[in-house]
Amino acid sequence: MSFECIKVEKSGGVATVSIDRPDKLNALNINTIKELIEAFTDLRDDGEIRVTVLTGEGGKSFAAGADIPELSGQGLVGGKEFSERGHRLCNLIENLGKPVIAAINGFALGGGCEIAMACTLRIASDKARMGQPEINLGTIPGYGGTVRLARLIPRGMAMDLMLTGRVIRAETALSLGLVNKVVPHEEVMKLAGVLMSKPPFAVKAIMEAVNHGTEMAFEEGCRLEQDLFAITCGTEDFKEGMSAFLEKREAKFKGK
């Protein structure tokens, strides 16, 4: 697949998707969002890919929010379409059925922070900076930020970040629970390797149980967990995992 604003590499079951507009700090214009939707749709349907790492080119920015010159030209109708397109991408990433790791290697602001929040895990370098500064432009987060941020971190802190528009350092993001780890950038691929070693059906089941179960009443979420647990018990990977444990050896999962 040929892209103008992103790069996609596949190797050994891991895909790396890089936003490739370093001269614009990887700002998210309409074409970038469209290409990301196309790329993640392909990765969702690619049976060889089990983990995806999403990052930004250039070393300074993951994605520094919307492309302001482009966004400034949007009116009521254009703004609705702009937001809907971003929501489509974030929902696709969140419900991909495979882990997506956000490797936040610099600025993750506005839409960039929102895309990171849609990822399964967020790993930040010590140079990362995150925030939802849309208030300073006279608007609000438009890619699901008001919903996801308030569910990832305490509601009061989410209000603080969105109402003040302040940008926080990686260590603060970690203390709030906005990111999972702060590590040197090259260590992100180590996490991808760990996830690659896990049974795909169980990985997908955990993601489904968390993503959907937390939106249900407690009893309904528990019933969903029971159903998913039962399904994993019928897989070959379950039998392999049990046998490996009893035989004191490393399991070799095949995704069956």
C-alpha positions as CSV (number, residue, x, y, z in Angstrom):
1,M,0.0,0.0,0.0
2,S,1.3,3.5,-0.9
3,F,0.7,6.4,1.4
4,E,1.6,10.1,1.4
5,C,1.3,11.0,5.1
6,I,2.1,7.7,6.9
7,K,4.5,4.8,6.7
8,V,3.5,1.1,7.4
9,E,6.0,-1.7,7.9
10,K,5.3,-5.3,8.7
11,S,7.8,-7.8,10.1
12,G,7.3,-11.0,12.0
13,G,3.7,-10.4,13.0
14,V,4.3,-6.8,14.2
15,A,3.2,-3.8,12.2
16,T,4.7,-0.3,12.7
17,V,2.5,2.6,11.6
18,S,4.3,5.9,11.6
19,I,2.7,9.3,11.0
20,D,5.1,10.9,8.5
21,R,4.8,14.7,8.5
22,P,7.8,15.6,10.7
23,D,8.0,19.1,9.2
24,K,4.5,19.7,10.6
25,L,5.2,17.9,13.8
26,N,3.0,15.1,12.4
27,A,-0.1,17.3,12.5
28,L,-3.3,15.5,11.6
29,N,-4.7,16.7,8.3
30,I,-7.7,15.1,6.6
31,N,-5.5,13.0,4.3
32,T,-3.5,11.6,7.3
33,I,-6.7,10.5,9.1
34,K,-8.0,8.9,5.9
35,E,-4.7,7.0,5.4
36,L,-4.7,5.9,9.0
37,I,-8.2,4.5,8.6
38,E,-7.1,2.7,5.5
39,A,-4.0,1.3,7.1
40,F,-5.7,0.1,10.3
41,T,-8.6,-1.5,8.3
42,D,-5.9,-3.5,6.4
43,L,-4.2,-4.5,9.7
44,R,-7.4,-5.6,11.2
45,D,-8.0,-7.9,8.4
46,D,-4.4,-9.2,8.1
47,G,-4.3,-12.5,9.8
48,E,-0.5,-12.4,10.0
49,I,-0.4,-9.2,12.1
50,R,-0.9,-9.7,15.8
51,V,0.5,-6.4,17.3
52,T,0.7,-2.9,15.9
53,V,3.0,0.0,17.1
54,L,1.8,3.5,16.3
55,T,4.3,6.3,16.5
56,G,5.4,9.5,14.8
57,E,8.4,10.2,12.5
58,G,11.1,12.7,13.3
59,G,11.7,12.1,17.0
60,K,9.9,15.3,18.2
61,S,6.3,14.5,17.9
62,F,3.8,11.6,18.0
63,A,1.1,13.8,16.6
64,A,0.8,17.5,17.5
65,G,-3.0,17.7,17.0
66,A,-5.0,18.9,14.1
67,D,-3.5,20.7,11.1
68,I,-4.5,24.2,12.2
69,P,-4.6,25.9,8.8
70,E,-6.9,23.2,7.6
71,L,-9.0,23.1,10.7
72,S,-9.4,26.9,10.7
73,G,-11.3,26.7,7.4
74,Q,-14.0,24.4,8.8
75,G,-17.5,25.6,9.5
76,L,-20.4,23.9,11.1
77,V,-20.8,21.1,8.5
78,G,-17.1,20.7,7.9
79,G,-16.4,20.6,11.6
80,K,-18.9,17.8,12.1
81,E,-17.3,15.8,9.3
82,F,-13.9,16.5,10.7
83,S,-14.9,15.2,14.1
84,E,-16.8,12.1,12.7
85,R,-13.7,11.1,10.7
86,G,-11.5,11.2,13.8
87,H,-14.0,9.3,15.8
88,R,-14.1,6.6,13.1
89,L,-10.3,6.2,13.3
90,C,-10.2,6.1,17.1
91,N,-13.1,3.6,17.3
92,L,-11.3,1.4,14.7
93,I,-8.1,1.4,16.7
94,E,-9.8,0.8,20.0
95,N,-11.8,-2.2,18.6
96,L,-9.2,-3.6,16.3
97,G,-9.2,-6.9,18.1
98,K,-5.4,-6.8,18.3
99,P,-3.2,-4.8,20.7
100,V,-2.2,-1.3,19.4
101,I,0.7,0.3,21.3
102,A,1.1,4.0,21.1
103,A,4.8,4.8,21.2
104,I,4.6,8.5,22.3
105,N,8.0,9.9,21.3
106,G,7.2,13.6,21.7
107,F,4.2,15.8,21.5
108,A,0.8,14.1,21.7
109,L,-1.6,17.0,21.7
110,G,-5.2,17.4,20.8
111,G,-6.1,14.8,18.2
112,G,-2.8,13.2,18.8
113,C,-3.5,12.6,22.4
114,E,-7.0,11.3,21.5
115,I,-5.6,8.8,19.1
116,A,-3.1,7.7,21.7
117,M,-5.9,7.2,24.2
118,A,-7.7,4.9,21.8
119,C,-4.7,2.6,21.7
120,T,-4.6,-0.5,23.9
121,L,-1.4,0.6,25.7
122,R,0.5,3.9,25.8
123,I,4.3,3.9,26.2
124,A,5.9,7.3,26.5
125,S,9.5,8.4,26.1
126,D,10.8,10.7,28.8
127,K,10.5,13.5,26.2
128,A,6.8,13.1,25.7
129,R,4.4,15.9,26.3
130,M,0.6,15.4,26.3
131,G,-2.5,17.5,26.5
132,Q,-5.8,18.6,25.2
133,P,-5.2,22.3,24.4
134,E,-8.3,22.8,22.1
135,I,-9.8,25.3,24.6
136,N,-7.0,27.7,23.5
137,L,-8.4,27.6,20.0
138,G,-12.0,28.3,21.0
139,T,-13.1,24.7,20.7
140,I,-13.2,21.3,22.5
141,P,-11.6,17.9,21.9
142,G,-13.3,16.4,18.8
143,Y,-12.0,12.8,18.5
144,G,-13.5,11.4,21.7
145,G,-11.2,13.1,24.2
146,T,-13.9,14.4,26.5
147,V,-15.1,10.8,27.0
148,R,-11.8,8.8,27.0
149,L,-9.7,11.2,29.1
150,A,-12.4,11.3,31.8
151,R,-12.4,7.5,31.9
152,L,-8.6,7.0,31.9
153,I,-7.8,9.5,34.6
154,P,-9.7,11.1,37.5
155,R,-12.6,13.2,36.3
156,G,-11.3,16.3,38.1
157,M,-7.9,16.1,36.5
158,A,-9.5,15.5,33.1
159,M,-11.5,18.7,33.6
160,D,-8.4,20.5,34.6
161,L,-6.4,19.5,31.5
162,M,-9.3,20.3,29.1
163,L,-10.3,23.6,30.7
164,T,-6.8,25.0,31.2
165,G,-5.4,23.5,28.0
166,R,-2.1,22.9,29.8
167,V,0.4,20.4,28.5
168,I,1.9,17.8,30.9
169,R,5.2,15.9,31.0
170,A,5.5,12.1,30.6
171,E,6.1,11.6,34.4
172,T,2.9,13.5,35.2
173,A,1.0,11.5,32.6
174,L,2.3,8.3,34.2
175,S,1.2,9.4,37.7
176,L,-2.3,10.1,36.4
177,G,-2.6,6.8,34.6
178,L,-2.7,8.4,31.2
179,V,0.3,6.3,30.1
180,N,1.4,2.8,31.2
181,K,5.1,3.3,31.2
182,V,7.8,5.9,30.6
183,V,10.8,4.3,28.8
184,P,13.4,4.9,26.2
185,H,11.8,4.8,22.8
186,E,13.6,1.6,21.7
187,E,12.1,-0.3,24.6
188,V,8.6,-0.1,23.0
189,M,9.4,-2.9,20.6
190,K,10.2,-5.1,23.6
191,L,6.6,-4.8,24.8
192,A,5.4,-5.6,21.3
193,G,7.5,-8.8,21.5
194,V,5.9,-9.7,24.8
195,L,2.4,-9.3,23.4
196,M,3.4,-11.3,20.3
197,S,4.1,-14.3,22.6
198,K,0.6,-14.3,24.0
199,P,-2.3,-16.4,22.7
200,P,-4.3,-14.2,20.1
201,F,-7.7,-15.4,21.1
202,A,-7.1,-14.7,24.8
203,V,-5.7,-11.3,23.9
204,K,-8.7,-10.4,21.9
205,A,-11.1,-11.7,24.6
206,I,-9.4,-9.6,27.2
207,M,-9.7,-6.5,25.0
208,E,-13.4,-7.2,24.3
209,A,-14.2,-7.9,27.9
210,V,-12.6,-4.6,29.0
211,N,-13.8,-2.4,26.2
212,H,-17.4,-3.6,26.2
213,G,-17.7,-5.0,29.8
214,T,-16.9,-1.7,31.4
215,E,-19.7,0.0,29.4
216,M,-22.3,-2.5,30.8
217,A,-23.9,-3.0,34.2
218,F,-21.6,-5.1,36.5
219,E,-23.7,-8.2,36.1
220,E,-23.8,-8.0,32.3
221,G,-20.1,-7.4,32.2
222,C,-19.5,-10.5,34.3
223,R,-21.7,-12.6,32.0
224,L,-19.7,-11.3,29.0
225,E,-16.5,-12.4,30.8
226,Q,-18.0,-15.9,31.5
227,D,-18.9,-16.3,27.8
228,L,-15.5,-15.2,26.6
229,F,-13.7,-17.4,29.2
230,A,-15.7,-20.4,27.9
231,I,-14.7,-19.7,24.3
232,T,-11.0,-19.5,25.2
233,C,-11.3,-22.9,27.0
234,G,-12.3,-24.4,23.7
235,T,-9.2,-23.3,21.8
236,E,-6.0,-25.2,21.0
237,D,-4.0,-22.4,22.6
238,F,-5.8,-23.1,25.9
239,K,-4.7,-26.8,25.7
240,E,-1.2,-25.8,24.8
241,G,-1.0,-23.3,27.7
242,M,-2.2,-25.9,30.2
243,S,0.2,-28.5,28.9
244,A,3.1,-26.2,28.9
245,F,2.4,-25.2,32.5
246,L,2.2,-28.8,33.6
247,E,5.2,-29.8,31.7
248,K,7.2,-26.8,32.9
249,R,8.1,-25.5,29.4
250,E,7.4,-22.4,27.4
251,A,4.1,-22.4,25.6
252,K,4.0,-22.1,21.8
253,F,0.7,-20.5,20.8
254,K,-0.6,-20.7,17.3
255,G,-3.7,-18.6,17.4
256,K,-6.0,-21.6,17.0
